[in-house]
Amino acid sequence: MLVKALSEGEPFRCAGNEYFMLLPRDISDCCEVVLEKVPPGHSTPPNAHSTFIQVYVMIAGEAEITIGQESRSVNAPAVALIPRNTHHQVTNHGRREVQYLYITVWPEGIPAAEREGGWRKACADMVREYAERGYPPDPETD
């Protein structure tokens, strides 16, 4: 059984934001749940995914969510669906931290290449990819 409080996630940083792994792909074989915290004035790097969909569950703050060519400002609580192959981004224009869960779902199961090395390797690869695009893990200290 896996039951965790949001404060019990394993922390990591990427692109100036805090992440907390709550349910890693290594355990489920079909999904992953991460808490992300975006400080005021920050955003997530724009990205798209070909092998999975994501569901965002906003739990605190106000954010502009861009999915494809559309953007919408929302206050928590709110939910958003990110289809496969769709560029998306979360931007915090507010005065307080945005917090949301992102739930990654592989409808056909996690491909072997995305399972290999587990979630830590996948997150390290994400941090490296974003840093190569100009989004260091922690811009305030890098």
Secondary structure, DSSP 8 states (H G I E B T S, - for coil): -----GGGSEEEEETTEEEEEEE-HHHHSSEEEEEEEE-TT-B---B--SS-EEEEEEEESEEEEEETTEEEEEESSEEEEE-TT--EEEE--SSS-EEEEEEEE-TT---HHHHTTHHHHHHHHHHHHHHHTT--S-TTT-
